[in-house]
Amino acid sequence: MKHKRLCEPDFGKKDNYTIILPIDQGVEHGPHSAFYATDHPEMLDVDYQVDYIAELLEEGLVGAAALPQRTANLLKFWYPHLAQDIIMKLNHGNNLNDWLDPTQAVYATTAAAQGMGGIGYTIYPGSLDQDEMINYFGKIKTHASPTAKTILWSYPRGGEFNPISFETTMHAAYIAAQLEPDVIKVKLPEYDNMSTLCIRVDRVVKSACGIPVVFSGGTKRGTEAILMEAEAIAKNGGYGMIVGRNVFQRKRNEGKNLLRDIHKVFRES
């Protein structure tokens, strides 16, 4: 398989893959938890953060960076040649109040993402606000630049169900597919072993009705678990991984080495 950047015409095509770096966790989890209280506290400094993102893009270790508006604009300003590899994340939630129903507020518009390569947006199937989120995504597709790729996060939340069960993850992919984004992002379904994971990845990918699926890397974990999941994704039709905390919460060289190992798994699958 060949790695493709967001700016390349073969992005999203069969027999290719991508690794996307999301750095929007500061909004949801807060900058202390996401950046400062990690093995890589330098990420709290936005100037350092932007330079590091640019370095990963220029070295080909990631194919795109999914960023909140402020970080996206800084990256575009300081590294305009990388603008077509930026996914501006338009909406965000935060976990300051666990008693609130899960929702996402719109922080940026499609106009703000002009000149960037992609638009990221989240829906919460199963939440009280699911219809509003889904309807708004339809407006995004209408107003977005025809050259901008849409990446849809589909994360079931808010109901009396397991949000990462096999059945729920399949449902999330199928709902997202009906909105016809360019790429769908879902979490990996829960699993007991590699065999189970492979079967479930295959079924989730098929539930996306032919739209490429990237799977979330989730919270920071050991390298062995990440590479096992990468292998299951690569061998069962997944288009790639969107890996954030497992990269930027590691020390600089450790994060880069993990990305190199993930690439090796996809190239050789």
Secondary structure, DSSP 8 states (H G I E B T S, - for coil): -EE--TTSTTTT-TTEEEEEEE--HHHHH-HIIIIITSS-GGGGSHHHHHHHHHHHHHTTS-SEEEE-HHHHHHHHHH-GGGGGGEEEE-EE---S-TTS----EE---TGGGTTSSEEEEEE-TTSTTHHHHHHHHHHHHHHS-TT-EEEEEE---SSSS-TTSHHHHHHHHHHHHHT--SEEEE-----SSHHHHHHHHHHHHHHTTTS-EEEE--S---HHHHHHHHHHHHHTT--EEE-SHHHHTS-HHHHHHHHHHHHHHHHT-
